């Protein structure tokens, strides 16, 4: 089954997009199809995300790219010591919309809207790891006004502020054993919407010789500061209801900075190859600390101890004629999660992405983009070893995890 | 072009049906029974096998009996149905027992968050032992049973219950008035058994504070009192008979040893020296210190003076207003200086009647030491008034010595330890002769004293309930029996022994997921 699939993928030669932690690399159908490379590729308005500097190099005066993906993520869990089995299936719908306008020959302006971070994991309520997470739904929409300046035919700069609006909902059981009088497990939901923050992106593109483009882009860290969200305690035993009233909570969730360098090379008018290197500065995610508003509810400290992680991307594009463009890519995505910190809220280990896609130009101005991503994870034996129970702060939960992620996407490009 | 789109949508469909697959997908075939056959598993024993906790059997508590937890794991490798005596009648999960409508066993213990201490949950038990089932069950654990009871005809005869000659729990299920526990167990044709019997042969003496008799040398158990220690030869003989019968059809099994009392919170929770100024002053240290000065002048000082003159000055020391002072206890092994004390006090001008009372009370009195074990049930007695004692000599443990039933003194502890060691030696020898697996509960519970680390990294101890240990305490509120979490730890240890001895591969249970004490905001109907 898997063999047939990867063969099919190879034949299709298409695209990529799911990174460690809660980063979701699906920010444009054309570039996804090329392994989600793009810091040094000037293809379409998608460049507003990959490297705003490239916007000034777009040939057309007006460029629009809109698209979306259906992200299917499935995780299976088993533990032989205790005969535990669990699984989760989740569907996400990351989307993106990019518009650019060439104001003058050397200055372009545009707007980008995209969703680079998100996570939806829903285990069965009260599953074996429910003291760590029952379900989580994390969303962040990035809105980025963008400008780009062409200093010369060989060099451009670009960037812009990023406004992020997001929400988080998270539920877990309070302990491994607390129940109400009816035997139902006690749990807590924290829910915050309309969490806003600012950041920025900046980059440059350099074209030393005609076939070669070099790109650099930096997107800043943005900390989502949830304040006065709702914390709701459910199924508490009567004696604990006084001590755990429904209240507010505060928590900070970092969306880490990401640095990308890369290059693309045109072997001919029809054939382009791109390479990107991403470094995501995940070490800012030290712990998930939830402070509750009501006095007496202890602050919940959940060590995460993420490490900075790299992604290596390779992509290619082949345009046999004016009607079609075919794309394929591959990437290796390093997980920011360290051994012993493998929590089932983001059960991701290192992965390899295989991508493919194509564009069909309906007219000179309008193109339809199709992309596909298959993300391969080796099964992994790992655990979260930092759960606090009583006086122990190193209680473990783990087993064998296996992920499968795939995502078909579709987009439209319009330019004149 | 059209074909390409069809190709893509087919591909999407294929992926949608694509599940993550493990190289070794976990299924029942990952586990094995090894050399054992779990198709008919029967558990023999006492309260620890029955699922007794918080001072009683209860409908919910019974679900967590260690044999029931084992049976759920055995089911993965061909284990058959596992039945337990019905407790459906315990509708509100209050526990306790009725006999013809009269309460003969109180309701289960809970923590009243308002009061703090453990107490019986409000309400009246609803399980009446006159509703008899006359059925053998896979769980043949009978609370209160000693080794020889398993062979005793009439132990389940309800007519004997009010006379103390029969067991109310066994009376509910015995297949006939003359049935034996072992006979009913054998009617289930066990292919596998657990046998954890013998605790009460020594523990009943210990929990009574050593008020029973060590029956070493008395070979007739029919003459034993309920708090007596069984003769070791009687124990070994009975134990052999039980094992011979259980293995007569080739069944395999696990036997368990008897834990030392020093690893059970019933004997280790109350300190020998709880008397600080604050305790004596009922929360007010200044008042307590004044009281201590007064006690030293009027009681401890004069007593010490008299005892010193008799060469026994070390029996009692003055109370330290800034320290934790020991309880005043009676040690029946001491020479009785009652007449001398009475005489000295009379000479000192005491009313002769009061002097006689005090001589009687303090003749064998001494202060407790770290070698004395104060029973959990004694906690409520400290400071309470002994019957007929005039003020200020009416405070147990402070101005009036605690009695034999309150304390396990070193001579008693030593008798208990000797008997336990002897019983455990017999258990191991008899098990070895039949090549049975041994779950060394004595060793496992001793491990709890310093901390037993389970597979998930949690460290469990033998401590009694406190609010900070709500997620980790293993013992139920009676201080003797495990709670659900504790039975899960026991089940795990038994599973490991089975895996090891019978080359089986059984999944473990995760103790952390099992509940502890019931805590209620208030205790009212």
Interface residues (C-beta under 8 A of the other chain):
Chain A: X1 X2 X5 X8 X12 X72 X74 X75 X76 X78 X79 X80 X81 X82 X83 X85 X87 X128 X175 X176 X177 X178 X179 X183 X237 X238 X239 X240 X241 X242 X358 X360 X370 X372 X374 X377 X379 X385 X389 X390 X391 X392 X394 X395 X396 X397 X400 X402 X403 X404 X406 X408
Chain B: X1 X4 X8 X11 X12 X14 X15 X16 X18 X19 X20 X21 X22 X23 X25 X26 X30 X31 X60 X73 X76 X113 X455 X456 X457 X458 X459 X468 X469 X470 X471 X472 X485 X507 X508 X509 X510 X512 X513 X514 X515 X516 X519 X520 X521
